[in-house]
């Protein structure tokens, strides 16, 4: 079964069920969604505030528009840097962590195909 993004109606149901103190498990059952989907939705959208489904849905739409299905083509400079780390036997997690620590974002070094 293919993954489907939560829609505005589902987000409003999450809001209502949360306000009635339903458990995450019960919300998942009510919406016929996995526990992890509900948990991820709530954690992503309640950092220091209440779950507000209208605002959350708008943010989700903006994230979806910003995200692109087009793959990035990395520039040679980034490929060379990653290749050096691979030759040093760094794992993928170590490399991505290093890039994050160095504040190197793939988008900075990438061009669209």
N, C-alpha and C positions, 0 to 999 in steps of 0.2 A: 504494500500500500504506500502510495507516494505521500510525502509530507505536504501538508496544507498550512499556510500561515493562519494564525488566528484572525478572525474578522471582528468588526466593530461589535456585532451582537454578542459574540463569545466573550469579548472583553467586558462588555456591560454586565454579562451574567457573572463573570468572575468578580466584578465589583460588588454586585448584589450579594453573592454568596459569601464573600469575605466579610461584608458588613453584618451578615447574619452568623458570623463566626464558624462557618463551615471549614472543615479541615481541607488541606490541599488534596488529599486523597479523595474526599467526597466531591470536591469540585471537579476533579478529573473524571470521576464516574458520571457525574451529572452532564458534563460536556462531551463525554465519550472521547476524552483525550488522555494521553499518558500522563502519569504523575510528573515525569521530568519536564514535559512541555509546560504544565501549569506552574511548577516550581520555578523554571527558568523565566517565565513571563513575569511572575511576581517579584523575583529577586532583581531582575533587570530594571524593573520599573517602580520600585519602592525605596530606593536608596534615600533614607532620611525623611521620607514623606509617605503620605497615604497613596494607595493605588487609585488613580483618577483615570478612568477608562477613556474619556474623550481625549485628554492630553496624551495618554499612552498610545492610542491609536494614531494620532497625528504624528507622533515621533516615529512610530513604526513605519508609517507611509513615507516619511522623509528618509529614513534609513534605507528603505527599499529603493527609493529613487536614486539615492547617492551610490548605492552598491551597483556595480556593473557586472554583467555576465561576460563581458569581454575579458579575455585573459591578458595579463600584463606580459610584456616582453622586457626582460631585464636588460639593462645596459651592461656593456662589457666590464665597466669598473666594479659594479656590484657582483657580477658573476666571478670575477677574479678574486675579490675579497672572500666570497663564500668558498670558492675552490681552495684557497689557502687554508681556511679553517677545516675543510673536509680532509685535506692532506695531513693535517695535524691530528686526524682521527676524532674530531669533535662530532658529537651527535647532533641530530636535527634540533633537539631541544636546546642544546648548548648554543648552537649557532643563532637560533631565533632569540634566545635570551641575550646573547651578546649584541645582536642588532638592536634589541630593545634598550639595553643599557647604554649603547652608543647613540641612542635616539636616531637610529637610521630606520626610516620607514621605506618599505618597498616602493611605495608610490613616488617617493622622492627620486628614486633611481630608475624608474620604469617609464616606458613610453607605451602608448597603446599600439596594438598591431593594426 
